[in-house]
Amino acid sequence: MSLFTRLSFVGILTAATIQAQAQAVPTFTNPTDYNNYIVNEQRLLLKKNLRYISKSAHSENERKIESRRLDVVKQNELSLARLAKLKPFEGDDDFKDKATEALYQQLKVYSEDYKNVDFLAATRTRSYENMEQYYQAMEMAEAKLQAVGDSVDAAQKRFAKRHKLTISKDREMDELDKYIAAVSAVNAYQHKVYLAQFRIEKANARVSDAMSAQDVAAFAEARKQLAEDAKTAQAALSAIPAFRGKDTQYRDATRSLVNFYAGLAANQFLKLEGLLDHKDSLSKEEVKEFNGYINYYNANSQKFSQAYNQAANNFQSTYIPVFND
């Protein structure tokens, strides 16, 4: 299951309820049909977006995720072409122009910004800074889409006011609204928790490499870095509240993993450092002690890592439902 979900949308537009004096006709001679035509294009694209989000959240298959992204691009191009043929309603082009601009910006984001996000995904695990840059690229793309979405929403409200329409949401749009809210909340929370945990991974890998090489100088340096990074991660996690005010499983499993490594850096690894310093002249008891620390690390690192990974998977599967329409 992927830890890197994407959120994107171009406004949640709503259908207009027809006024008593208005007559629905196939050509756009009344503002309601005109509004709903634009809304329908937005809805088609939104559904493609949510399929992409769902696949990103529930699959590790990058090929399928990329296929869903391309589906969004194709639908976007179709919707842009249709709106390009739409004439302003009675000379009122504000709503149409804002919707067209939003579609254009979304196409640009999916063609360029998310392509950059996917490029960064390939390097995200190299360092904390790379991972942070990866998340920032995602959030910047989402912010662009949110901004244009807000402009479309405002334009629709102006259109409705000028043409005396009542705007209403149907049941389907309510469900889409809820899905988007869920994804947004999960993304924001997960980024904070995951970045705190990810901070310790590089130093921990260096500790492991130095241990395998029995390089005491490298081990000592990596151990000190791990202790420092774990302390920073502990502080970050302490500032993160329970999700929705009640669910602590993911955060607490992350905290337990970080605390485990903080404890290792301050205790078992410190003692190992001393033993490595005279590894060629260890007594029988010191060899036993050395192996005991290694066995403790192997058994418990696996236990805490499995608990953390399971909690992360549970978090996504619980709060990001599979999107089926």
N, C-alpha and C positions, 0 to 999 in steps of 0.2 A: 504494500500500500504506500502511495506517495505521501511524503511530508510536505509537498510543495504545491498546494492547490492554487488555482488562479481564479480571480473574481473579475468579471467585467460585464458592463451593461450600458446601454444608452437610454437611461431614463425609464421609468415605469409609467407609460402613458395610459390613459383610461378612456373608455368608450363614452360617447355622449348620448344622453337620453334625449330623444326627439321631443320637441315642444308640440303642443296640441295643434298649432296652426301649420306645422311643417309637414310636408308630404315627401316620403321617401321615393326616390326615382333612381334608375340605373345610372344616369349621368348626374354629375355633381352640381345640381341646381339648388341643393340645400346644404347648409354647413355641417349637419350631422353626418351625412354620407362622406363628405370631404374629410372630416375629422377621423372617422372610423377607417377610411382607406389608409391614412397615414399610420394610425394606431396598428392596423393589421400588419403593415410592413415592419413596424417596430417589434411586434409580438413574434413574428416569424423569426426575426433575427435573434431576439432574446432567447427563444427556445434553443436555437443552435448554440448560443453562448452557454446556456445551462447544461446542455449535453457535454460540451467541452469541459466545463467545470467539474461535472460529475465524473467524467472519465479521468480527469487529472487527479481527483481525490481518491478514487477507488481502484486505480490501476497503475501498475508499474510498466505497462507496455507503451514505450515511447512512440512506437509506430502508430498505434491506435490513437494516442493523444494528439499526435501531429495530424492525423487524418481528421479528427474533430476540429482542430484549429482551421484546417483548410476548408472544412464545411462552412465555418463561420465566414471566412473570406468570400467564398462563392455566393452565399446568401446575401452578404453585404453588397456585393457587386450587382446582384439581381435587384435588390431593393433600391439601390442608387439609380439604376437605369429606369425603374418604374417611376420614382419620384421626379426624375429629370423630365419625364413626359407630362407630369401633372401641372396643369395651369393654375395660377393663383386664383383663389376663390374671390370673385367679385373684386379683383384687383388687390386683394389682401394676400401678400406673399410672405409675411413674417413667419407664420407657423411652418409652412413648407420649406422656407429657406433654412430655418434653424434645424429642422429635422434632417434636411439634406446635409447640412454642415456636420451634424452629429454622426451621420452615417459615414461621411467622408473621413472624419477624425477616427472613427472606430476602425475603418478599413486600414488607415495608416498605422494605428496601434497594432493591429493584428498582423499586418504585413511587415512592419519594421520593429516596433517596440518589443512585441512578444518573441519575435525572431531573435532579438538581442537577449531576451530573458532565457530562451532555450540555449543560446550560445553560452551564456554565463552558467547555466546549469551544469555544463560539462566541466567547469573549473571550480564550482562552488565548494567542493570538499578540500581544496588545497590549503585554505587558511580561513581564519575567522573573518578577515577583511573581505575575502572573496564571497563568503556566504552572506555577509552583511550587504555587499554590493548587489548580490543576486536578489535579495529581498527588497532592497531599495528600488531596483529596476522594476520589479513587479508592482510595487506600491505607487511608483510614479506613473506607470501605465494606467493603473486603476484610477488614480487621481485625475488624469486627463479625461478618462471616460466619464467619471462622475461629474466633472465640470460641464462637459458638453451635454450630458444628460439633464443637468439642472437647467440649462438654457432652453432645452426643448420643452421641458415641463412648464417653464415660465411662459414660453411662447404659446403653448396650448391653452393655458389659462387666459392669456390676453385674447386669443382667438375666440374662446368660449364666451368671454365677457362682451366682446364686440358684436357677436352674432347671437347673443341671448341663448346660449346652450347651458344645460346642466350636465356636469361631468360626474360620471359614476364608475365604480369599479365592479367588474364581474367576479364570480367565484374563482375563475382560472387565474386572473391577475392577482387576486389575494394570495393564492397559493404560490405563484411565482415570486411575489413580494417576500413571502416568508422564507422561501428558499434562498433568495439573495441575502436577506438579513442574516440567515444562519451561516452562510459561507463567509460573509464579511466578518462576523464575530469570531468564527473559528480561525480564520486566517490571521487576524490581528493577535489573538491570544497565542496561537501556536508559534508564530514568529518570535515572540518574546521568550517563550519557554525554550524553544529549540536553540535559539542563539546563545542563551545562557549555558546550556549543556554543551553545545558545539565548541565553546571556548576552550574546554579542557582536552579536546580530542588530539590536537597536534602535539601538545606536550606529553600526553599519555603515549602516543605512538613513538615519540623520541625515547621515552623511558624504556619501552619494550625493545626497541632496536638496540639501545645501549646495553640492556641486560643480555640480549642474545649475543652481542659482541664481547660481553664482559669488559666493557670500557668504563672504568670507574669515573674518569673525568667527565665523559659525556653523560653518564648516568646521574652524577651529582648535579650537573647543570640542568638536565631535563627534570629532575625531581624538584629542584627549587622553582622552576618555571611552572610545573604542575601545581605546586602548593600555592603559588601566586595566582594562577588562573582559576583554580578551584575557589579561592577566597573571593575573587571577583564574581564568579558565577553564583556562589552562595548568596552574596549581597543582592544580585539581580533577581534571583528567585524569591528571596524574602520580600521583595517589593511587589510581587505578582499575586493578586488575590485569587480566591477560588473562582473557577469559571461559572458565570451566572450566579455567583454568590454562594454556591453550594458544592460544586464538583471539584474535588482536589486531586483526583486520582493521577492525572497526567502530570500536574505540577509536582506532586509529592513523590512520584516515582522518579522524576527527573532530579528532584532534590536528594533523594536517597542515593542515586547514582553519583551525583557530584560529591555528596558527603563521604561516600565510600572512598573516592579517589583523594579527597582532602585528607582523610584519615590515613590512607596509605602513604601519602607524601610526607606526613608529619611523624609517622611511626614505623611501619614495616619497611618502607622504602629507605628511610633514614638508617635503619639497622642493617639493611642489605648493603647500603653504600659503605658502611664500615667493614662489612665482611668482604666485599669486593676489593677493598683496599689492600687486603693481604690474601687474595683468593688462592695463591699458590702454596700457602702454608696453613690452611684451615685444619683445626683439630676435628676429631670425630664428632664431638658435640656441636661444633660450629657448622659442620656440613649438614648435620641433622636440622639445626636451626635455619640454615640457608634454604634447604629444601622445604621446610615447613612454611616459610614465608612465600615461596614460589607457589606451593600448593594452595595456600590461602588465597593468594591473588587469583590464580586460575579458576578456582571454584566460585569465588564470590564475584569476580568481574563478570563471569558468565551469568550468574544469577541476577545481579542488578541490571545488567544490560538487557536480558530477556524481559525482565519486569518493565523496564523503561520502554522497550520496543512494543510490547503488548499494550501498555497504557496509551502510547501514541496512536497505535492502530485503533484501539477502542474509542479514543477521543474523536478521531475522524469519522469512523463508522457510526458512532452514536449521534453526532451533531451535524454531519453532512449527509443527508439522505440521498440515495441513488435517485437520479432524475429520470423518470419515465413519463413520456407524454403520448 
